Amino acid sequence: MKIFESDYKNSENKQTVLAFGNFDGVHIGHCYLLNEAKKYAAENGYLFGVYTFVDSPKFRLANHSILTDLQGRLSFIDYRVFPDFVYLEKFDDVKDMDPAEFVKYIVLKFNVAACFCGENFSFGKYASGSSQDLVSHMNQFGRHTHVVSSLSHEGSIVSSTLIKTLLQEGNVELASHLLGSPYGFTSKVIHGAHLGHTLGFPTVNQIIPKSLVVPKYGVYATSVIVDGTEYMGVTNFGVKPTVSSDETPVAETHIIDFEDNVYDKHVGIYFCKRLRDEKKFSSLTELKKNIAENIVQTKNYFEEYHE
């Protein structure tokens, strides 16, 4: 997959099919749209490209959480769809174009034969253009637009907003289903209070990267990726009320059957199943008992998952 930023070059001089979107999370609805575009391009001998933003207005808002950072989006697009190329647009370069100007720009720049977008797609200055406006303006160039219907799950439209809500409610299993894989993050392991060693359950401590969606506090069965190898984990995500007064949320993970030193390494944590609420225990003995129970629950979950 080729990635372009402002320097797009069509060395094969072919016409192109472009799919538009922010694609935060690259969830199953996004993948449906992208694969429809890919199929159309293959059937007609066109190149297939994904047009997205480096920095959409939503991504730049300080209080707007996202499911994937830019590298995550690109990785998922590559792995799940494998387009010929992705074009990363800088929002400021096109934000003042009216819908007609924008369509002329993309038709000429990419030699576009057809576009694919979702029903709620908006474009142009002040997001004044709709998916139907895209149809109309593309028709003026003799080009086609395919407006792809949204996927739904149990009566709800699959969207990044819905998935964020599910994560904030702690429903990581349904969120993972709609994402196509468990939600998670990768960050550097930091030093904690080393209480886990004292209890007999050593842990790795991590801060969730800034701007990513924060799941509901609680204890989760997690998939842990260390140096490319997957392990089972029990993760307490929250503020550890039994042993700490710090309000900064931390992911504290006991990696099952793992003893290596991972301090300062980047480790992936993926939330698979919520086991219980985070709560304050009356003693460290009670905390230790609950951790042991959570380890058994986690092992049972992964045994059932892989049957």
N, C-alpha and C positions, 0 to 999 in steps of 0.2 A: 504494500500500500504506500503510495507516494503522498507526501504532505507538502502542501504549498501555502505560502503566506505572501500574498501580493505578486509573487513571481511565477504565476501559473503559465506553463508552456505545454501545448498539446503537440508533442513531437510526432504523433501518428496522424495528425490533421483529421481526426474523426469528429463526427458530431457527438454531443454529450447528453446524457440524462443526468439531471441534477435533483437531489433530494434535499429539501430545506428543513432546518430545525435547530433548536439548541441541543436537543438529545441528552438532557441531564439524566444520568443513570442508564441510558441506552436500554430502557425497559422493553417488555415484550410488545408493547404498542409501537414503540419506535422501530423495533426490529421488523415488525410486520410491514410498516411503511417502506423501510429501507430495502427489504427483500423483494417487495413488489417492484420497486424501481430497478433493482438489480436484474430481476427476471425480464422486465421490459427491455432493458438495455441489451441483454444477451440475445433476446429473440430478434432484435433489430440491428445487431452489429454495432451498437453505440458504446462509447466509454461510459462508465458509471462513476459519478462523483457525488460526494457529500459536501454540502455547503453549510458551514456552521460558523459561529463566532468564537473568537478567542475570549472576548470580553463582552458578552451581551449585557444590556442594562440590568437584568435580574442578577447576573453574576457579580456585578459591581456594587450592588447595594450592600451596605455594611450589615444590615439586619436580615439579609436573605441567605438562608442556608441552602446548600446544594448536596446532591447525592454523590457526585463525582467531580474531581478536579479535572483540569484539561487533559492531563496525561491519562487519567482513568477513562475519560470519554474516548480518547483516541485508541486506547488499548481495547476497550470493549467493541468499538466500531470495527477495528481490524479483526479481532478474534471472532466476533459474531456475524459479521457481514462480509468482510474483505472486499471493499470497493476498489476500483482502480486508483482513486485518489480522494483525499480530503482537502478541501480548501478552507483555510482559517482566515476569516475576514475580521478586520479591525472595525468595530462598530462605528467609530468616529469617521471612518472613511466613506461610509454610506448613509449615515443617519439623516443627512439633510436632503437626500434624493427623494423626490415624490415617487409614487408607485410606478408611473410611466417611465421615468428616468431610470429607476432601478431595474425594471425589466429590460430596457434597452441595453443597459450596462451588462447584465448577466448573459443576454443572448449573444452580444458581440464578443465579450471576453471569453466565454466558454463554448461558443458555437453550439448553443443549446438546441436540441431537437425537441425535448420534452422535460417538464418539471413534475416533481411529486411533492405534495405537501399534505399536512393534516387539515381537518375541517376548521380548526381554530387558528390556522396560520395567519399572521399579520405581518406586514412589511411596509417599507416606505416611511417618510417623515411622520413622526408622531404615531407610528403604527397605524396609519390611515388606510392602508390597503388590506383587503380581506382575501381569502382563498378564491372567491369568485372574481375579485378584481384581477388576481393573477391570471385566471382563465381568460378574462376579457383582453388584457394587455398582451398576453402571449399569442392569442388568436390574431392580433393585428400584425404579428410577424410571421404568421402561418405556422406557428409552433403549438404544441399541445401541452395541456396541464392535466394532471391526474390528481384529484382531491380524494385522498384515502380516508375512508370512514374510521372512526376511533374504535379500538377494541373495548369491550366491556367485560366486567367480571361481576357476576351476581348483581347485575343492575347498576353497577358503578363504572364510569368511564375510567379506563386505565390511564393514569397520568402521573407525572412526577409529584404533583401536589398530593394526590391520594397516597402514594407510597411514603412520602414524608410524614403524613398524618399517622399512618399505620406504625411507622417506626417510633414516633413520639408517644404512641399508645402502648408500645411494647409488643405489637403483633408482628414480630420479625419473620415468622413463618410465611404469612400471607405476603408480606412485603418482599421476601425472597422469591416467592413464586412469581410475583408480578415483575420483579427485576430480572428474573432468569437465573439468578445466583444469589447467595447470601450477601447481605449488606455488610460492609466493613471498611476498614482503613488500614494503612500501613504507616507506622511512625517509629521513631527511635525509642529504644528501651532506656528508661531513666532509673535512677536509684530511688528506692523508697525507704521505709523505716525498717525493712528486713524482718518484719514481724512474721511473715509467712515461713521463714526458716525456723523461727522459734516454735511455731505451731506444727511444724513437720510438713507444711505445704508451701514450698518456695514459690514465689510469684514474680512475674515481670510486670513492670508498671509503665504505662504509656498515657500520653495526652492525645486526645482525638484532634486531628488537624483542624486548624481554624477554618471556619465557614462550612464545614461538613455538618450534616444533620446529626443532632445528638439524640440517640435512642432514649427511651424511658429508662430511668435508673432501675437497676435490678441485677439479678444474677442470671447469666446466660450460659448455655452450652455453646461453645465456639469452636470453629476450625481455625487452627493457628499455623501460619506458614513461616518456617524458619529455614533460611538458605534453600528455598525451593522444595522443602519437605513438609508434608501436612501432618499435624498432630491434633489430638483432641485437647480441648481446654475448658476450664471453668473460669468465667470472667465475671468479676464483680465490677459493674460500671456504675459509678456514682461518687459519693463523698465519704464512704467507709465510716458510717456513724458510730460503730462500736469502738473504733480506735483512733478517730481523728475528728478535729473540729474545723478542718480546712474545707471550704465550700467549693474548691476547684474540682470539677469532675475528673476522675482518673479511671482508666481501665486497668484493673489489677487481675492478672491471669495466672492461674496455676496450670502449667502445661503438663498433661498427664504422661507419665513414663518418660520424662525428659529431665536431664540433669546438667546439660551444658551451660556455660556462661554466655549470656546473650547481651550483656550490657553494652550500650552504644550501637548495637545492631538495629537494623530496621526490620521489624517483624509485622506480619499481617495478621489482623484479628477480624474474623467474620462471624457475625451473630446468627446462630442457627435456630435456637429455641430458648424462650424465656422460661426459667425455672422457678423464680420467685421474686417477690419484691425485695429491694434493699431494706434492711431493718437493723435496728440496734439491739444487740443481744445483751443479756444480763451479765455474761462472763465470757472469758476467752475459751473456757471449756465448752460452753454452748456453741460458740462460733465454730470451734474446731469440729464439733459433732455435725453441724450443718454443712460445713465444707465437705466432709467425708460423704454425706448423703448426696450432695450435689455432684460429686465425682461419679458415684454409682449411677445417678440419673443420666449423666452425660454419656457414660459408656453404654447404657441401655439405649439411649437415643440413637447413637451412631451405629449400634448393632442392628437396630430396627431399620434405620435409614439405608443401610447397605445390604439388606436382605433381598 
